[in-house]
């Protein structure tokens, strides 16, 4: 989200839990201070506000260089012309190649003047110099840099990850003529529609509270101040959030600095607060090449890259507009080797491949006239088979729409159920004992959850499980996943959380990431058995949906208890091959805690809910010929359209 790459908590977790992490590449031996001179400027904007900007200029003045800009709300530390960053560009290759690197505090953050506004809305029609947004701020910045920083070649690029990814997207609209290339990476695009704040109308609880405990309002200009991490009082996030009770109680824990968090929880429908912050309709008048980047396992901003890519494509047909998606966590393509996540392995250094073969050649071509890397429209990594694919469109043109139908006795198949199947499956959802999203304790959102083993959930009585027979051939799914459910509830509201899962064969070898296991047949004193990959249930994609939004995200409606209704929604894209010998599984439940907030299962305003509003409910999912619940998918009919890149 709005994440400084989750440095406050996430990186610490990665450092102490290498099993779950995507490994860090080795740090190259390159001294920035030896090769660059640092300057600090306060660049004036058209409304008189000054934005603090650090500029690193190559000491070699024998040639000219393009600008490469990163605009951020997280501070451009270290401050002071004698204090240097260890790294400057999207990868070490940029530092060595030579750019004029520009880092800017956005309005109202750290050393920049002005007012900070969460995802500042874009202004399509400006009436005066007081009508400013991130597009005008970048335009004015580039204009000033061209005139005041010598030895530039007249070209500029911009890039950023997460919140800086949003600033990249917002800044390239109505682009300055000198802006030639932009790479929005994990960009937030619409916080309510699948980015950080809400997924399917359900509030992303743990991630947002953890973020706003760190990201607080500021009085500017100001240098970074030491801040103690939030004290959860436990390492168990499930325990912490359950004891807090209704989410409205969380604001009290943040004290007087909670209004940014309060905005998130109290705007719990798709109202004007969110609509004006939806960047997608404004992605117009872009004249630079665009390379949008995302990760299949980005727990914060997986939807943003796809929304940005499609919006740019629709509104700017005359530019290069490419999409890159790899098997990465949030920002992992810039920092890690990407060989594995948790126990899901990807067979190569996918991060290094991207840095050397995709992003570096992209900027080199458009900013320095280097040879054209001839990037495809979509450069995506296919998990399961672990290969890079090049497509002329995303989703691929030869993908066929199919439905995986829920069957009697927990079956799953591409054929619709017959009349003689059971009418429904049911379970009791108890909000006082919600289904956890991982089977271990963590106060935060471990990135590994997006490939985490789901066997613990499959054994719960409040989780429905549907599974295909063993696959006799590979099945490759591409693009969005779309549950189409016929349901009823004994309550007046309910969540429907759907998980698409790859079930490994029973003879699958244990991961090389685990040490040797003790022989449990001969030893009785070694404790619990270590993890086994045989039968591993790898989460491929999972999303919640809050049932009261089944007709509209603007005007929620209660359920009539016991009445069957259709609930259709769209989950985020996948590019995954279920291999021959594996099975495809679908799990359905009504809580996913504390990844999402709890639904009281009564039709109330959830931020203001009382403990008494949280009640048990009997949930039913129907699968008959007349009410055929299933999961809409796109099956790749002919993988030969793609060109493999190892």
CORFEN-V75833 format. One record per residue. N is the residue number from 1. NEAR is the number of other ideal C-beta (glycine too) atoms within 10 Angstrom. D_CENTER is the distance of its C-alpha to the mean C-alpha in Angstrom with 2 decimals. Layout:
# CORFEN-V75833
[[N | NEAR | D_CENTER] [N | NEAR | D_CENTER]]
This chain:
# CORFEN-V75833
[[1 | 26 | 7.37] [2 | 25 | 10.53] [3 | 29 | 10.35] [4 | 21 | 13.24] [5 | 20 | 11.25] [6 | 25 | 12.10] [7 | 12 | 15.60] [8 | 18 | 17.52] [9 | 19 | 16.57] [10 | 23 | 13.95] [11 | 15 | 16.13] [12 | 13 | 19.14] [13 | 18 | 17.84] [14 | 22 | 17.13] [15 | 10 | 20.60] [16 | 9 | 22.37] [17 | 13 | 20.69] [18 | 11 | 20.79] [19 | 13 | 20.77] [20 | 22 | 17.16] [21 | 23 | 16.09] [22 | 27 | 15.49] [23 | 17 | 18.76] [24 | 15 | 19.44] [25 | 17 | 21.60] [26 | 8 | 25.02] [27 | 9 | 25.60] [28 | 11 | 27.95] [29 | 6 | 31.22] [30 | 14 | 31.01] [31 | 10 | 32.27] [32 | 15 | 30.74] [33 | 14 | 33.73] [34 | 8 | 36.13] [35 | 15 | 34.80] [36 | 22 | 33.52] [37 | 12 | 35.04] [38 | 19 | 32.96] [39 | 15 | 33.74] [40 | 15 | 32.52] [41 | 18 | 33.00] [42 | 14 | 32.71] [43 | 21 | 32.09] [44 | 14 | 33.54] [45 | 20 | 31.69] [46 | 16 | 33.74] [47 | 15 | 33.96] [48 | 11 | 35.29] [49 | 18 | 32.23] [50 | 15 | 31.77] [51 | 25 | 28.45] [52 | 22 | 28.60] [53 | 23 | 27.84] [54 | 24 | 28.23] [55 | 22 | 29.47] [56 | 22 | 30.12] [57 | 20 | 32.87] [58 | 19 | 34.12] [59 | 10 | 37.62] [60 | 11 | 38.76] [61 | 10 | 40.15] [62 | 6 | 41.68] [63 | 10 | 38.98] [64 | 15 | 36.58] [65 | 21 | 32.79] [66 | 23 | 29.89] [67 | 25 | 27.66] [68 | 24 | 24.03] [69 | 28 | 22.36] [70 | 21 | 19.45] [71 | 29 | 19.30] [72 | 19 | 17.76] [73 | 22 | 18.18] [74 | 20 | 18.20] [75 | 19 | 21.63] [76 | 22 | 23.16] [77 | 15 | 24.88] [78 | 13 | 27.36] [79 | 15 | 29.64] [80 | 11 | 33.13] [81 | 11 | 34.42] [82 | 7 | 35.49] [83 | 12 | 32.14] [84 | 17 | 29.94] [85 | 17 | 26.41] [86 | 11 | 26.29] [87 | 16 | 23.95] [88 | 22 | 23.55] [89 | 22 | 21.62] [90 | 25 | 18.49] [91 | 23 | 20.71] [92 | 19 | 24.28] [93 | 17 | 25.69] [94 | 20 | 25.15] [95 | 23 | 27.08] [96 | 11 | 29.93] [97 | 17 | 30.07] [98 | 19 | 30.55] [99 | 26 | 28.76] [100 | 24 | 29.37] [101 | 24 | 26.21] [102 | 27 | 25.48] [103 | 22 | 23.39] [104 | 27 | 23.59] [105 | 27 | 23.11] [106 | 26 | 22.07] [107 | 23 | 24.38] [108 | 20 | 25.15] [109 | 25 | 23.40] [110 | 22 | 25.52] [111 | 22 | 28.34] [112 | 28 | 27.71] [113 | 17 | 29.75] [114 | 21 | 28.81] [115 | 9 | 26.76] [116 | 17 | 23.05] [117 | 13 | 21.42] [118 | 18 | 17.86] [119 | 24 | 16.22] [120 | 23 | 19.81] [121 | 17 | 20.77] [122 | 22 | 22.08] [123 | 15 | 25.85] [124 | 14 | 27.09] [125 | 5 | 30.78] [126 | 14 | 31.91] [127 | 7 | 35.37] [128 | 8 | 35.94] [129 | 12 | 34.71] [130 | 9 | 33.36] [131 | 13 | 30.71] [132 | 21 | 28.02] [133 | 21 | 24.29] [134 | 24 | 21.94] [135 | 24 | 23.47] [136 | 21 | 26.93] [137 | 26 | 25.98] [138 | 28 | 24.81] [139 | 22 | 27.86] [140 | 20 | 30.18] [141 | 25 | 28.67] [142 | 23 | 29.15] [143 | 15 | 32.58] [144 | 16 | 33.63] [145 | 21 | 32.38] [146 | 16 | 34.29] [147 | 9 | 37.43] [148 | 12 | 37.29] [149 | 17 | 35.76] [150 | 9 | 38.24] [151 | 13 | 37.79] [152 | 19 | 34.76] [153 | 16 | 34.79] [154 | 11 | 33.80] [155 | 23 | 30.25] [156 | 28 | 26.89] [157 | 28 | 23.27] [158 | 29 | 20.13] [159 | 26 | 16.78] [160 | 23 | 14.05] [161 | 27 | 10.64] [162 | 28 | 8.37] [163 | 29 | 11.27] [164 | 31 | 13.58] [165 | 28 | 11.47] [166 | 31 | 12.32] [167 | 28 | 15.81] [168 | 27 | 16.04] [169 | 33 | 15.44] [170 | 26 | 17.71] [171 | 30 | 20.26] [172 | 27 | 20.90] [173 | 24 | 22.14] [174 | 19 | 25.97] [175 | 23 | 25.72] [176 | 22 | 28.54] [177 | 14 | 30.78] [178 | 19 | 30.15] [179 | 24 | 26.37] [180 | 23 | 26.14] [181 | 23 | 22.61] [182 | 27 | 19.09] [183 | 26 | 15.78] [184 | 34 | 12.76] [185 | 29 | 9.97] [186 | 33 | 6.28] [187 | 28 | 8.42] [188 | 30 | 8.36] [189 | 29 | 10.79] [190 | 24 | 11.72] [191 | 27 | 10.83] [192 | 22 | 12.92] [193 | 20 | 11.93] [194 | 22 | 8.63] [195 | 26 | 6.56] [196 | 25 | 7.34] [197 | 25 | 10.93] [198 | 28 | 11.83] [199 | 26 | 11.04] [200 | 23 | 14.32] [201 | 24 | 16.14] [202 | 25 | 15.45] [203 | 23 | 14.53] [204 | 25 | 11.76] [205 | 22 | 14.66] [206 | 23 | 14.36] [207 | 22 | 11.25] [208 | 26 | 12.84] [209 | 29 | 16.31] [210 | 23 | 15.57] [211 | 25 | 14.11] [212 | 24 | 17.01] [213 | 21 | 19.51] [214 | 17 | 18.79] [215 | 22 | 18.04] [216 | 15 | 21.38] [217 | 13 | 23.60] [218 | 17 | 25.95] [219 | 6 | 29.42] [220 | 17 | 29.50] [221 | 16 | 30.44] [222 | 12 | 29.87] [223 | 10 | 29.10] [224 | 14 | 26.51] [225 | 7 | 28.05] [226 | 4 | 27.75] [227 | 10 | 25.86] [228 | 5 | 26.16] [229 | 12 | 23.08] [230 | 16 | 23.00] [231 | 9 | 25.39] [232 | 17 | 24.16] [233 | 10 | 27.55] [234 | 12 | 26.17] [235 | 12 | 23.75] [236 | 17 | 23.05] [237 | 25 | 20.29] [238 | 19 | 21.56] [239 | 15 | 24.98] [240 | 18 | 24.00] [241 | 22 | 22.22] [242 | 16 | 24.84] [243 | 11 | 27.62] [244 | 16 | 26.23] [245 | 14 | 26.81] [246 | 18 | 25.61] [247 | 24 | 22.61] [248 | 17 | 25.03] [249 | 13 | 26.54] [250 | 22 | 23.60] [251 | 17 | 24.57] [252 | 9 | 27.83] [253 | 15 | 26.25] [254 | 17 | 24.81] [255 | 8 | 28.20] [256 | 7 | 28.86] [257 | 13 | 25.57] [258 | 20 | 23.49] [259 | 15 | 23.58] [260 | 17 | 20.03] [261 | 21 | 18.93] [262 | 15 | 21.71] [263 | 14 | 20.47] [264 | 27 | 17.22] [265 | 23 | 19.15] [266 | 17 | 22.19] [267 | 18 | 20.69] [268 | 23 | 19.76] [269 | 17 | 20.63] [270 | 20 | 19.61] [271 | 13 | 22.29] [272 | 9 | 23.19] [273 | 17 | 21.09] [274 | 22 | 17.92] [275 | 13 | 19.71] [276 | 13 | 20.88] [277 | 21 | 17.45] [278 | 20 | 16.07] [279 | 26 | 16.15] [280 | 17 | 16.31] [281 | 13 | 20.09] [282 | 20 | 20.95] [283 | 26 | 19.65] [284 | 14 | 23.30] [285 | 13 | 25.96] [286 | 22 | 23.79] [287 | 14 | 26.26] [288 | 22 | 24.36] [289 | 21 | 22.66] [290 | 25 | 18.86] [291 | 24 | 16.52] [292 | 30 | 12.86] [293 | 31 | 10.65] [294 | 29 | 7.39] [295 | 30 | 7.03] [296 | 25 | 7.95] [297 | 26 | 7.04] [298 | 26 | 3.73] [299 | 24 | 4.48] [300 | 28 | 3.43] [301 | 31 | 2.27] [302 | 24 | 3.07] [303 | 25 | 6.18] [304 | 31 | 7.07] [305 | 27 | 8.30] [306 | 21 | 10.32] [307 | 23 | 11.71] [308 | 31 | 12.64] [309 | 27 | 14.18] [310 | 17 | 16.20] [311 | 23 | 17.31] [312 | 25 | 18.56] [313 | 19 | 20.23] [314 | 13 | 21.97] [315 | 17 | 23.31] [316 | 20 | 24.16] [317 | 8 | 25.83] [318 | 7 | 27.86] [319 | 15 | 25.32] [320 | 16 | 23.47] [321 | 22 | 19.93] [322 | 22 | 17.96] [323 | 25 | 14.62] [324 | 26 | 13.56] [325 | 25 | 11.14] [326 | 24 | 12.05] [327 | 29 | 11.83] [328 | 28 | 9.77] [329 | 29 | 7.77] [330 | 26 | 6.10] [331 | 25 | 9.06] [332 | 28 | 11.01] [333 | 31 | 12.64] [334 | 21 | 14.51] [335 | 22 | 15.75] [336 | 22 | 16.21] [337 | 20 | 18.31] [338 | 27 | 15.79] [339 | 18 | 18.74] [340 | 23 | 17.36] [341 | 28 | 14.92] [342 | 24 | 17.11] [343 | 21 | 19.79] [344 | 24 | 17.97] [345 | 17 | 19.57] [346 | 22 | 18.90] [347 | 12 | 22.43] [348 | 17 | 21.98] [349 | 16 | 20.53] [350 | 24 | 17.70] [351 | 26 | 16.51] [352 | 16 | 20.13] [353 | 19 | 20.59] [354 | 24 | 17.87] [355 | 23 | 19.25] [356 | 14 | 22.82] [357 | 15 | 22.79] [358 | 21 | 20.15] [359 | 25 | 19.07] [360 | 20 | 22.45] [361 | 17 | 24.63] [362 | 26 | 22.68] [363 | 28 | 23.50] [364 | 19 | 26.88] [365 | 19 | 27.89] [366 | 21 | 27.05] [367 | 23 | 28.11] [368 | 18 | 30.94] [369 | 12 | 32.18] [370 | 14 | 31.49] [371 | 8 | 31.75] [372 | 11 | 29.31] [373 | 14 | 26.80] [374 | 8 | 26.78] [375 | 20 | 23.08] [376 | 19 | 22.40] [377 | 16 | 20.56] [378 | 22 | 17.81] [379 | 23 | 17.57] [380 | 25 | 15.53] [381 | 25 | 15.88] [382 | 22 | 17.40] [383 | 23 | 16.85] [384 | 21 | 20.04] [385 | 16 | 22.29] [386 | 17 | 20.32] [387 | 19 | 21.26] [388 | 22 | 19.90] [389 | 23 | 20.66] [390 | 16 | 21.72] [391 | 22 | 21.76] [392 | 11 | 23.51] [393 | 14 | 21.15] [394 | 23 | 17.87] [395 | 19 | 18.25] [396 | 23 | 21.39] [397 | 11 | 24.60] [398 | 17 | 26.32] [399 | 21 | 23.91] [400 | 11 | 25.91] [401 | 10 | 24.92] [402 | 16 | 25.87] [403 | 17 | 25.62] [404 | 23 | 25.49] [405 | 20 | 27.93] [406 | 28 | 28.37] [407 | 22 | 31.86] [408 | 15 | 34.55] [409 | 8 | 34.61] [410 | 13 | 30.90] [411 | 16 | 30.98] [412 | 20 | 28.41] [413 | 17 | 29.61] [414 | 14 | 29.41] [415 | 11 | 32.72] [416 | 15 | 33.05] [417 | 22 | 34.81] [418 | 11 | 38.53] [419 | 7 | 40.50] [420 | 8 | 41.71] [421 | 19 | 38.31] [422 | 12 | 37.74] [423 | 13 | 36.84] [424 | 18 | 33.87] [425 | 19 | 32.14] [426 | 14 | 31.68] [427 | 18 | 30.47] [428 | 13 | 30.81] [429 | 25 | 27.75] [430 | 16 | 28.66] [431 | 23 | 26.40] [432 | 10 | 28.35] [433 | 14 | 27.21] [434 | 25 | 23.64] [435 | 19 | 21.96] [436 | 20 | 19.89] [437 | 27 | 16.49] [438 | 18 | 17.78] [439 | 12 | 21.45] [440 | 14 | 21.77] [441 | 13 | 21.79] [442 | 20 | 19.16] [443 | 24 | 18.95] [444 | 20 | 15.24] [445 | 27 | 12.14] [446 | 23 | 12.80] [447 | 26 | 10.05] [448 | 27 | 12.75] [449 | 22 | 12.54] [450 | 23 | 10.45] [451 | 24 | 13.67] [452 | 25 | 16.02] [453 | 23 | 19.56] [454 | 25 | 20.24] [455 | 14 | 24.02] [456 | 15 | 24.31] [457 | 25 | 22.97] [458 | 18 | 25.12] [459 | 9 | 28.19] [460 | 15 | 27.69] [461 | 7 | 29.98] [462 | 18 | 27.35] [463 | 20 | 25.10] [464 | 21 | 26.27] [465 | 20 | 26.01] [466 | 26 | 26.71] [467 | 19 | 27.20] [468 | 19 | 28.65] [469 | 10 | 31.63] [470 | 12 | 31.17] [471 | 16 | 29.96] [472 | 8 | 32.79] [473 | 8 | 30.71] [474 | 15 | 27.17] [475 | 21 | 24.89] [476 | 23 | 21.99] [477 | 27 | 19.40] [478 | 26 | 17.44] [479 | 19 | 15.43] [480 | 17 | 14.51] [481 | 24 | 15.94] [482 | 17 | 18.16] [483 | 23 | 19.95] [484 | 16 | 23.43] [485 | 24 | 25.11] [486 | 21 | 28.54] [487 | 23 | 28.59] [488 | 20 | 30.74] [489 | 27 | 30.66] [490 | 18 | 33.51] [491 | 23 | 31.60] [492 | 19 | 30.68] [493 | 22 | 26.89] [494 | 26 | 24.51] [495 | 26 | 20.94] [496 | 24 | 20.40] [497 | 27 | 17.65] [498 | 24 | 17.53] [499 | 24 | 16.55] [500 | 24 | 17.21] [501 | 25 | 18.67] [502 | 22 | 20.46] [503 | 22 | 23.72] [504 | 20 | 25.37] [505 | 17 | 29.17] [506 | 12 | 31.52] [507 | 9 | 32.89] [508 | 15 | 29.62] [509 | 10 | 30.33] [510 | 16 | 28.87] [511 | 16 | 26.14] [512 | 9 | 27.54] [513 | 16 | 25.21] [514 | 13 | 27.58] [515 | 8 | 31.09] [516 | 7 | 34.15] [517 | 12 | 34.75] [518 | 13 | 38.06] [519 | 8 | 40.32] [520 | 12 | 40.05] [521 | 6 | 43.22] [522 | 7 | 45.32] [523 | 9 | 43.67] [524 | 7 | 43.32] [525 | 5 | 42.58] [526 | 12 | 39.28] [527 | 9 | 37.07] [528 | 6 | 34.22] [529 | 9 | 33.38] [530 | 13 | 30.51] [531 | 15 | 27.46] [532 | 17 | 28.34] [533 | 20 | 26.29] [534 | 11 | 28.88] [535 | 15 | 27.40] [536 | 24 | 23.87] [537 | 22 | 21.53] [538 | 23 | 18.18] [539 | 23 | 15.31] [540 | 25 | 14.00] [541 | 21 | 12.05] [542 | 24 | 12.52] [543 | 23 | 12.23] [544 | 27 | 14.60] [545 | 23 | 16.93] [546 | 26 | 19.41] [547 | 29 | 22.68] [548 | 23 | 24.28] [549 | 22 | 22.01] [550 | 20 | 23.27] [551 | 12 | 25.35] [552 | 11 | 23.61] [553 | 18 | 20.73] [554 | 12 | 23.37] [555 | 10 | 26.22] [556 | 20 | 25.53] [557 | 15 | 28.42] [558 | 14 | 29.79] [559 | 23 | 30.60] [560 | 11 | 34.27] [561 | 12 | 34.76] [562 | 10 | 35.60] [563 | 9 | 34.95] [564 | 16 | 32.98] [565 | 15 | 30.25] [566 | 13 | 27.72] [567 | 22 | 24.00] [568 | 12 | 21.86] [569 | 21 | 18.15] [570 | 16 | 15.40] [571 | 25 | 12.51] [572 | 19 | 9.77] [573 | 23 | 11.33] [574 | 23 | 12.73] [575 | 28 | 15.25] [576 | 24 | 17.13] [577 | 21 | 20.85] [578 | 22 | 22.56] [579 | 16 | 25.55] [580 | 12 | 29.15] [581 | 15 | 30.18] [582 | 21 | 26.86] [583 | 18 | 26.26] [584 | 24 | 23.61] [585 | 23 | 22.98] [586 | 22 | 21.62] [587 | 22 | 21.50] [588 | 23 | 21.81] [589 | 23 | 22.01] [590 | 28 | 22.00] [591 | 26 | 20.20] [592 | 25 | 17.23] [593 | 20 | 18.06] [594 | 27 | 17.05] [595 | 25 | 13.42] [596 | 25 | 14.71] [597 | 30 | 17.98] [598 | 26 | 21.13] [599 | 31 | 22.72] [600 | 23 | 26.43] [601 | 27 | 27.41] [602 | 19 | 29.72] [603 | 18 | 29.08] [604 | 18 | 28.78] [605 | 13 | 26.82] [606 | 26 | 24.44] [607 | 19 | 24.10] [608 | 13 | 27.92] [609 | 20 | 28.46] [610 | 12 | 31.24] [611 | 11 | 31.41] [612 | 8 | 33.96] [613 | 17 | 31.54] [614 | 20 | 29.61] [615 | 15 | 31.54] [616 | 14 | 31.48] [617 | 22 | 31.07] [618 | 16 | 32.00] [619 | 25 | 29.36] [620 | 17 | 30.51] [621 | 20 | 28.91] [622 | 22 | 31.49] [623 | 24 | 32.00] [624 | 18 | 35.27] [625 | 11 | 36.41] [626 | 10 | 36.35] [627 | 16 | 33.05] [628 | 20 | 31.03] [629 | 25 | 27.62] [630 | 24 | 25.21] [631 | 24 | 21.87] [632 | 16 | 21.72] [633 | 23 | 20.45] [634 | 22 | 21.14] [635 | 16 | 23.31] [636 | 24 | 23.94] [637 | 14 | 27.68] [638 | 12 | 28.54] [639 | 17 | 26.30] [640 | 8 | 29.01] [641 | 16 | 27.43] [642 | 23 | 24.93] [643 | 11 | 26.20] [644 | 11 | 25.20] [645 | 14 | 24.40] [646 | 8 | 24.79]]
